[in-house]
Amino acid sequence: MRWKRMFMALSIVAAALHLVGATNALAADPAKPQLALTLTAQKEVTAKDAEGKPKAEWQEVRDVKPGDILKYTITYRNVGTVEARDGRIVDPVPQETSYVSGSVEGKDAEITFSLDGKTYQAPPMLKYKVRQADGTEAEHDATPEMYTHIQWKLLKPVPPGGTGSVSFKAKVK
Amino acid sequence: MPGTGIHANTPKYLLSVFLLLPLFLPVSTALAAPAGTLITNQATATFQDANANSFTALSNTTTVTVTSVYTVSVTSPPDASGGQNTVVYYPYLVTNTGNDNNTFTLAAATGSALPNNWTATIYFDANGNGVRDPGENTVTNSTGVLAPNGTYRFLVGVTILLAVPDGAQDDTTLNVTGTGPGAGATAQDNVVTTVVAPNLSIVKDVRNVTLGGGFAATANAAPSQILEYRLTVTNGGAAAATAVVLTDPDHTWTTYVAGTIWIGSNGVSSGPPNVLQDDNNSGAETCAIPVCGIANATAGGLITANLGNGATELVGGSLPPGTTVYVYFQVRVD
């Protein structure tokens, strides 16, 4: 009898613990958006088509040489349960590369660039200053090679299961 | 492409941001990424839910490796010239333009296109000033290990032989070749060296003074008649002729007429502005201009004329390229 009472008590405790665990699980995994990002680095290579003729295509690579053009593609998917709003994707231009002018792509996205990873602007107003030998400041338009970061502001919410991709090209220094 | 491109904000907004956040950036030159460099990248996304709760997501990290590229460049100095028995130096700069270490061999050879077979020697330019200075005697055939963008300065010295005429040429080919895995990196230059040397010519003609007439290659004369010789000395070379001494010893069957030596620029006759000489080699006469000379004659009729700028009673002077000077003297036919 005593063993039976002990078993029942333990069962109640176990049930209670299970209930608490379930509650905690619900609190940690509420309905929320979740963008999953996949980044690929590709290089344009010359392959052959079915007829053996050379054709250019982008392939993921592990090795590059100075002067090669890399294409970075960021594919996003909302794996959450609700839509993701005000999405912004930021990708740095690797230091050993320089952004290739006009190569950025991003459907339904507002694209801006940065010279420091903090402030983003459209190219016409991206400027920088150089302090000259005489102490005065000279103002210059930033060139694409100077961009350090690219930002895509997604203009539409990403629904659950929704996907998209953005990309840019960078030249290996 | 629909939906693709750069969406500019309003100018007012952009201007205000620009004014608040001017960036001071250094002006730099891009160097090739060194071999072995890992280029990593990772994207970030921020987004919100309907309640404006913010979330962040990171992408995977991509990594690509920069492989070795072996290239080299060498400067190309202009062709040059030099005198006989001199060395003409060509300054060179080799730059490792690849992205990995490389050691380059240096080789210079002459005579591939203009086979005069002068010699070429490569000297390390220790102070890198493009001139072979005293003490820079290290002969080299290698740059040693050059890091990416590393440089090596040296001089190719081409020795011109002594007995070569003005205008003679020889070509020198410099080959720069990488070694080991970088053996495919090569560069080449070619220079042509030209000799600049004096080229003196002497034209001797004669006229019969007694009978009258102009100068010609030959003249007829009877005993006791007077002949006048004109020697036209011209430097047709590209360099000055120095220590120029003209002698005319051969007066068989004639006797020099004392006090008839004239020297100067007048090629028509022996008179002024040519200068009459005193026939002796004493005194302190000197020439301060190229078209000039100081002459003497011995009792035996040996005519000696020291010609050119700087000539004295005892030594010859300098005749620049293109200079012509005339020497006249008379003899009586025995």
Chai-1 contact restraints between the chains, C-beta under 6 A:
chainA,res_idxA,chainB,res_idxB,connection_type,confidence,min_distance_angstrom,max_distance_angstrom,comment,restraint_id
A,K32,B,D49,contact,1.0,0.0,6.0,A-B,restraint_1
A,P33,B,F47,contact,1.0,0.0,6.0,A-B,restraint_2
A,P33,B,D49,contact,1.0,0.0,6.0,A-B,restraint_3
A,L35,B,A45,contact,1.0,0.0,6.0,A-B,restraint_4
A,L35,B,F47,contact,1.0,0.0,6.0,A-B,restraint_5
A,L35,B,A57,contact,1.0,0.0,6.0,A-B,restraint_6
A,L37,B,A43,contact,1.0,0.0,6.0,A-B,restraint_7
A,L37,B,A45,contact,1.0,0.0,6.0,A-B,restraint_8
A,L37,B,A57,contact,1.0,0.0,6.0,A-B,restraint_9
A,L37,B,S59,contact,1.0,0.0,6.0,A-B,restraint_10
A,L39,B,A43,contact,1.0,0.0,6.0,A-B,restraint_11
A,L39,B,S59,contact,1.0,0.0,6.0,A-B,restraint_12
A,L39,B,N60,contact,1.0,0.0,6.0,A-B,restraint_13
A,L39,B,T62,contact,1.0,0.0,6.0,A-B,restraint_14
A,A41,B,T62,contact,1.0,0.0,6.0,A-B,restraint_15
A,A41,B,V64,contact,1.0,0.0,6.0,A-B,restraint_16
A,V61,B,V64,contact,1.0,0.0,6.0,A-B,restraint_17
A,R62,B,V64,contact,1.0,0.0,6.0,A-B,restraint_18
A,D63,B,T65,contact,1.0,0.0,6.0,A-B,restraint_19
A,D63,B,T67,contact,1.0,0.0,6.0,A-B,restraint_20
A,V64,B,V64,contact,1.0,0.0,6.0,A-B,restraint_21
A,V64,B,V66,contact,1.0,0.0,6.0,A-B,restraint_22
A,K65,B,T67,contact,1.0,0.0,6.0,A-B,restraint_23
A,K65,B,V69,contact,1.0,0.0,6.0,A-B,restraint_24
A,P66,B,A32,contact,1.0,0.0,6.0,A-B,restraint_25
A,P66,B,A33,contact,1.0,0.0,6.0,A-B,restraint_26
A,P66,B,V69,contact,1.0,0.0,6.0,A-B,restraint_27
A,P66,B,N99,contact,1.0,0.0,6.0,A-B,restraint_28
A,I74,B,A43,contact,1.0,0.0,6.0,A-B,restraint_29
A,V82,B,D49,contact,1.0,0.0,6.0,A-B,restraint_30
A,A84,B,F47,contact,1.0,0.0,6.0,A-B,restraint_31
A,R85,B,Q48,contact,1.0,0.0,6.0,A-B,restraint_32
A,D86,B,Q48,contact,1.0,0.0,6.0,A-B,restraint_33
A,G87,B,F47,contact,1.0,0.0,6.0,A-B,restraint_34
A,R88,B,T46,contact,1.0,0.0,6.0,A-B,restraint_35
A,I89,B,A43,contact,1.0,0.0,6.0,A-B,restraint_36
A,I89,B,A45,contact,1.0,0.0,6.0,A-B,restraint_37
A,V90,B,T44,contact,1.0,0.0,6.0,A-B,restraint_38
A,D91,B,A43,contact,1.0,0.0,6.0,A-B,restraint_39
A,P94,B,I39,contact,1.0,0.0,6.0,A-B,restraint_40
A,P94,B,N41,contact,1.0,0.0,6.0,A-B,restraint_41
A,E96,B,A33,contact,1.0,0.0,6.0,A-B,restraint_42
A,E96,B,T37,contact,1.0,0.0,6.0,A-B,restraint_43
A,E96,B,I39,contact,1.0,0.0,6.0,A-B,restraint_44
A,E105,B,T4,contact,1.0,0.0,6.0,A-B,restraint_45
A,K107,B,G3,contact,1.0,0.0,6.0,A-B,restraint_46
A,K107,B,T4,contact,1.0,0.0,6.0,A-B,restraint_47
A,D108,B,G3,contact,1.0,0.0,6.0,A-B,restraint_48
A,E110,B,H7,contact,1.0,0.0,6.0,A-B,restraint_49
A,I111,B,I6,contact,1.0,0.0,6.0,A-B,restraint_50
A,L115,B,L23,contact,1.0,0.0,6.0,A-B,restraint_51
A,T119,B,L21,contact,1.0,0.0,6.0,A-B,restraint_52
A,Q121,B,L14,contact,1.0,0.0,6.0,A-B,restraint_53
A,A122,B,I6,contact,1.0,0.0,6.0,A-B,restraint_54
A,A122,B,A8,contact,1.0,0.0,6.0,A-B,restraint_55
A,M125,B,L14,contact,1.0,0.0,6.0,A-B,restraint_56
A,M125,B,F18,contact,1.0,0.0,6.0,A-B,restraint_57
A,K127,B,F18,contact,1.0,0.0,6.0,A-B,restraint_58
A,Y128,B,L23,contact,1.0,0.0,6.0,A-B,restraint_59
A,Y128,B,L25,contact,1.0,0.0,6.0,A-B,restraint_60
A,K129,B,P22,contact,1.0,0.0,6.0,A-B,restraint_61
A,K129,B,F24,contact,1.0,0.0,6.0,A-B,restraint_62
A,V172,B,A33,contact,1.0,0.0,6.0,A-B,restraint_63
A,K173,B,A30,contact,1.0,0.0,6.0,A-B,restraint_64
A,K173,B,A33,contact,1.0,0.0,6.0,A-B,restraint_65
